[in-house]
């Protein structure tokens, strides 16, 4: 470890193409821009097979199959053991395999192991039996992490509070590091003048039950006759498990609903720039697990959208508890419909919320500033503070 420039390995087993711009990619890239030597260690998959570098950060792809957060991924652990002398710091996503890797790194290496939790802090959900089992495992896991991890980073104040209520001995190690927006790849338009006379409600992401798309379609269906100049734009991949349900939901929405699947930043930027309302109707769980943050909210905020979001994930924190967007109760169609109507009906409210959202995004969720603050934590670890 020389000066303040570290050799960092980011242990992200399930790194997909989408992660390049939304979360783990910028995290690694901005550390690299501070002159750290950064590599991302992940598995090969169809999504990342053509990605070798991300803005100077090398992607090391290992053959294997990351099944879920509870699987043990031997190749990743082996890499850490074999290369521990050339690693100053490991930053790892929260999986069982990476927790085990933290033990080996503690034993064999003289560096820092930092665990990155993508969680809203509600750790023990499910039926009674599952909750009891998770609590028993959780006590062991977090006791291990208190010994092996130099830092555990979490995305929201609420998540930190929930975890500390269970494990107060993590107070010094549990640090807030939210996701951010990368201003260098998202280009705001010179003008927000609309290209269409219609007003638009936008959703971006996987089109599936867990993302609450059915709730949004049902709410819009209730309001469409009162607001004939509004259309609904769903941008994303339709999940096969949701297709039959989707076909039934849109029967009476011909001419009022658009389906698209933007393939790049430029296309998606145009979508946000032309939207009047952005809706994030997610449930607590979706096909990839619990909703933890909702990075699309930051994108919509950056492009000055008026936002309506469920209280799943980090929505309340991100939207400044209602000051930068309206929040409805998760899975509550009545509450969603009522607040969507309020936004569709009130131009001044939309402008106010959109302005507040953009300002908050730029002041709180800028990746460059977030990583500069995180870098101070790295320096503190080196100095033993």
C-alpha positions in Angstrom: 0.0 0.0 0.0 1.8 3.2 -1.2 0.7 6.7 -0.2 -3.0 7.0 -0.5 -3.3 5.0 -3.7 -4.6 1.4 -3.2 -4.9 -1.8 -5.2 -8.6 -2.4 -4.9 -10.6 -5.5 -6.1 -14.4 -5.1 -6.3 -15.9 -8.5 -5.7 -19.2 -8.3 -7.6 -20.2 -11.9 -8.6 -23.4 -11.0 -10.5 -22.1 -7.9 -12.4 -24.3 -7.4 -15.5 -24.3 -4.9 -18.3 -26.9 -2.8 -16.4 -24.4 -2.4 -13.6 -22.0 -0.5 -15.8 -23.9 2.8 -15.4 -26.3 2.2 -12.5 -24.4 1.2 -9.4 -21.3 -1.0 -9.2 -19.7 0.4 -12.4 -19.6 4.0 -11.3 -18.5 3.0 -7.8 -15.4 1.4 -9.3 -14.8 4.0 -12.0 -14.8 6.9 -9.6 -12.3 5.2 -7.3 -10.1 4.7 -10.3 -10.3 8.4 -11.1 -8.8 9.1 -7.7 -5.7 7.1 -8.9 -6.5 3.9 -7.2 -5.8 0.7 -9.1 -9.2 -0.9 -9.4 -10.4 -4.2 -10.8 -13.9 -5.7 -10.9 -14.0 -9.5 -10.2 -17.1 -11.2 -11.5 -18.5 -14.2 -13.3 -18.9 -14.5 -17.1 -22.5 -14.2 -18.3 -24.2 -13.3 -21.5 -24.7 -9.8 -20.4 -21.1 -8.9 -19.6 -19.3 -11.2 -22.0 -18.1 -8.3 -24.3 -17.1 -6.0 -21.4 -13.4 -6.0 -20.6 -12.9 -2.5 -19.3 -15.2 0.2 -17.9 -13.6 3.6 -18.3 -10.2 2.2 -17.4 -11.3 -0.3 -14.8 -10.5 -3.9 -15.8 -13.3 -6.5 -15.6 -11.9 -9.9 -14.6 -14.5 -12.5 -15.5 -14.3 -16.0 -14.0 -16.1 -19.0 -15.3 -18.8 -20.1 -12.9 -22.4 -19.6 -12.0 -23.5 -17.2 -9.3 -26.8 -18.8 -8.2 -27.9 -16.5 -5.5 -26.8 -14.5 -2.4 -26.5 -17.7 -0.4 -24.4 -19.8 -2.7 -20.7 -20.3 -2.0 -18.6 -19.3 -5.0 -15.2 -21.1 -4.7 -13.5 -19.5 -7.7 -14.0 -16.0 -6.2 -12.6 -17.1 -2.9 -9.7 -18.9 -4.6 -8.8 -15.7 -6.4 -8.7 -13.7 -3.2 -6.4 -16.3 -1.5 -4.1 -16.5 -4.5 -3.8 -12.8 -5.0 -4.0 -11.5 -1.5 -0.5 -10.1 -1.5 -1.4 -7.8 -4.4 -4.6 -6.5 -2.9 -4.8 -3.6 -0.5 -8.6 -3.5 -0.3 -11.5 -5.7 -1.2 -15.0 -4.1 -1.7 -17.6 -6.8 -1.9 -21.3 -7.1 -2.4 -23.2 -8.8 0.4 -23.3 -12.5 -0.4 -22.5 -15.6 1.7 -19.5 -16.3 -0.5 -18.1 -12.8 0.0 -18.6 -13.1 3.8 -16.5 -16.3 3.7 -14.0 -14.4 1.5 -13.7 -11.8 4.3 -12.6 -14.5 6.7 -9.8 -15.7 4.4 -8.7 -12.1 3.6 -8.6 -11.3 7.3 -6.4 -14.4 7.9 -4.0 -14.2 5.0 -3.9 -10.5 3.9 -2.9 -7.2 5.5 -5.6 -5.0 4.0 -9.1 -3.8 4.3 -12.3 -5.8 3.6 -15.3 -3.5 2.9 -18.8 -5.1 2.5 -21.4 -3.2 0.5 -24.9 -4.0 1.5 -27.7 -3.5 -1.1 -30.5 -3.6 1.5 -33.2 -1.4 3.0 -32.3 -2.8 6.4 -35.4 -5.1 6.7 -33.3 -8.2 7.1 -35.7 -10.8 8.4 -38.8 -11.0 6.3 -40.9 -14.0 5.4 -43.0 -16.5 7.4 -42.3 -17.1 11.1 -40.0 -20.1 10.5 -38.0 -18.3 7.9 -37.7 -15.2 10.1 -36.4 -17.3 13.0 -33.9 -19.1 10.8 -32.7 -15.8 9.2 -32.2 -14.3 12.7 -30.1 -17.2 13.9 -28.0 -17.0 10.8 -27.9 -13.2 10.9 -26.5 -13.2 14.5 -23.6 -15.4 13.3 -23.0 -13.5 10.1 -22.9 -10.0 11.6 -20.7 -11.2 14.5 -18.2 -12.5 11.9 -18.4 -9.3 10.0 -17.7 -7.3 13.1 -14.4 -9.2 13.2 -13.4 -9.4 9.6 -14.7 -6.2 7.9 -13.1 -2.9 8.2 -16.3 -1.2 7.0 -19.8 -2.1 6.1 -21.5 0.4 3.8 -25.2 0.9 3.5 -27.3 3.0 1.2 -29.8 4.9 3.4 -30.1 6.3 7.0 -33.2 4.1 7.6 -31.3 0.9 6.6 -28.5 1.9 8.9 -30.9 2.6 11.8 -32.7 -0.8 11.3 -29.5 -2.8 11.3 -28.0 -1.0 14.3 -31.2 -1.6 16.2 -30.4 -5.3 15.9 -26.6 -5.1 16.0 -25.5 -1.9 17.9 -21.9 -3.1 18.1 -21.6 -2.2 14.4 -22.0 1.5 15.1 -18.4 2.4 14.2 -18.2 0.2 11.1 -21.6 0.8 9.5 -21.3 3.8 7.1 -23.8 5.6 4.9 -22.7 5.5 1.2 -25.7 6.0 -1.2 -25.9 5.3 -4.9 -25.3 8.3 -7.2 -25.8 9.6 -10.7 -22.9 9.9 -13.1 -23.0 13.3 -14.7 -20.3 12.4 -17.2 -22.5 9.9 -19.0 -26.0 11.4 -18.5 -26.3 14.5 -20.6 -29.2 16.8 -19.8 -31.0 18.4 -22.8 -30.5 22.1 -23.7 -34.3 22.4 -23.7 -37.0 20.4 -22.1 -39.5 21.4 -24.8 -41.9 18.5 -25.5 -41.9 16.9 -28.9 -45.4 15.7 -28.5 -48.7 17.5 -27.5 -49.4 14.6 -25.2 -48.3 14.6 -21.6 -46.4 11.5 -20.6 -46.2 9.2 -17.5 -42.9 7.2 -17.7 -41.9 3.9 -16.1 -38.4 2.5 -16.7 -37.2 -0.9 -15.6 -38.2 -4.6 -15.9 -41.9 -4.9 -16.7 -43.0 -7.4 -14.1 -45.2 -7.9 -11.1 -42.6 -7.1 -8.5 -42.0 -3.7 -10.0 -45.6 -2.9 -9.5 -46.3 -2.3 -13.2 -49.8 -3.8 -12.9 -50.6 -1.2 -10.2 -49.6 1.7 -12.5 -51.6 0.4 -15.4 -54.7 -0.1 -13.3 -54.3 3.4 -11.8 -53.9 4.9 -15.3 -56.9 3.0 -16.6 -59.0 4.6 -13.9 -57.9 8.1 -14.9 -57.5 7.9 -18.6 -61.0 9.2 -19.5 -60.6 12.2 -17.2 -57.2 13.1 -18.8 -57.4 12.3 -22.5 -54.2 14.1 -23.4 -52.0 11.8 -21.2 -50.3 8.6 -22.3 -48.4 5.9 -20.4 -44.9 4.9 -21.5 -43.5 1.7 -20.2 -39.8 1.4 -21.1 -38.1 -1.9 -20.3 -38.0 -5.6 -21.0 -41.3 -7.5 -20.4 -40.6 -10.5 -18.2 -42.1 -13.8 -19.6 -43.8 -14.5 -16.3 -45.8 -11.2 -16.6 -46.7 -11.3 -20.3 -50.1 -13.0 -20.0 -51.2 -10.7 -17.2 -49.9 -7.7 -19.1 -51.9 -8.6 -22.2 -55.1 -8.6 -20.1 -54.3 -5.3 -18.4 -53.8 -3.3 -21.6 -56.9 -4.5 -23.6 -58.7 -1.2 -23.3 -55.6 1.1 -23.5 -55.0 1.0 -27.2 -53.5 4.3 -28.3 -52.9 5.4 -24.7 -49.9 3.2 -23.9 -46.4 2.9 -25.4 -44.0 0.0 -25.0 -40.3 0.5 -25.6 -36.9 -0.9 -24.4 -34.2 1.7 -24.6 -30.8 0.2 -25.5 -28.5 3.0 -24.5 -28.0 6.1 -22.4 -28.9 8.4 -25.3 -32.3 6.8 -25.9 -33.1 6.6 -22.2 -32.1 10.2 -21.6 -34.6 11.3 -24.3 -37.3 9.3 -22.5 -36.7 11.1 -19.3 -36.4 14.5 -20.9 -39.8 14.0 -22.6 -41.6 12.7 -19.5 -43.9 14.9 -17.3 -44.3 12.3 -14.5 -42.0 9.4 -13.6 -43.7 6.6 -11.6 -41.8 4.1 -9.5 -44.6 1.7 -8.2 -42.3 -1.1 -7.0 -43.3 -3.7 -4.4 -40.9 -4.7 -1.7 -39.7 -7.7 -3.7 -39.2 -8.3 -7.4 -37.6 -11.0 -9.5 -34.1 -10.2 -8.4 -34.8 -9.9 -4.7 -35.9 -7.1 -2.3 -36.0 -3.5 -3.6 -33.1 -1.8 -2.0 -32.6 1.6 -3.6 -34.2 2.3 -6.9 -31.5 3.9 -9.0 -34.0 4.9 -11.7 -35.3 7.5 -9.2 -32.0 9.3 -9.4 -32.1 9.3 -13.2 -35.6 10.7 -13.2 -34.7 13.4 -10.7 -31.6 14.4 -12.7 -33.9 15.0 -15.7 -36.3 17.1 -13.7 -39.3 14.7 -13.7 -42.1 15.1 -11.2 -41.9 11.8 -9.4 -44.5 9.5 -7.7 -43.0 6.5 -5.9 -44.0 3.7 -3.6 -42.3 3.6 -0.2 -40.3 0.5 -1.1 -36.6 0.6 -1.1 -35.0 4.0 -0.5 -37.7 6.1 -2.0 -38.5 8.1 1.1 -34.9 9.0 1.7 -34.2 9.7 -2.0 -37.2 11.9 -2.4 -36.5 13.8 0.8 -39.6 12.4 2.6 -42.0 13.9 0.1 -40.3 17.2 -0.7 -38.8 16.0 -4.0 -41.7 13.7 -5.0 -44.9 12.2 -3.9 -44.9 8.8 -2.0 -47.7 6.3 -1.9 -48.1 3.2 0.2 -46.6 0.1 -1.4 -49.1 -2.1 -3.1 -51.9 0.4 -2.4 -53.8 1.0 -5.7 -56.2 3.6 -4.1 -53.3 5.7 -2.7 -51.4 5.4 -6.0 -54.4 6.5 -8.1 -55.2 9.4 -5.8 -51.7 10.8 -5.9 -51.2 10.2 -9.6 -54.4 12.2 -10.2 -53.0 15.0 -8.0 -50.0 15.2 -10.2 -51.8 14.9 -13.5 -54.2 17.7 -12.4 -51.7 20.2 -11.1 -49.0 21.7 -13.3 -47.6 23.9 -10.5 -47.2 20.9 -8.2 -45.3 19.0 -10.9 -43.0 21.9 -11.6 -42.3 22.4 -7.9 -41.5 18.7 -7.2 -39.4 18.4 -10.4 -37.3 21.4 -9.4 -36.8 20.1 -5.9 -35.9 16.6 -7.3 -33.3 17.9 -9.7 -31.7 20.1 -7.0 -31.6 17.2 -4.5 -30.1 14.9 -7.0 -27.3 17.2 -7.9 -26.5 18.2 -4.3 -26.8 14.8 -2.6 -26.5 12.0 -5.2 -23.5 13.0 -7.3 -21.1 10.0 -7.7 -18.0 12.2 -7.7 -18.8 13.8 -4.3 -20.0 10.5 -2.9 -16.7 8.7 -3.7 -14.7 11.7 -2.5 -16.3 11.2 0.9 -15.9 7.5 0.7 -12.2 8.0 -0.1 -11.9 9.9 3.2 -13.1 6.7 5.0 -10.3 4.7 3.2 -7.7 7.2 4.4 -9.1 6.9 7.9 -8.7 3.1 7.8 -5.1 3.4 6.7 -4.4 5.9 9.5 -6.1 3.6 12.0 -8.8 6.2 12.9 
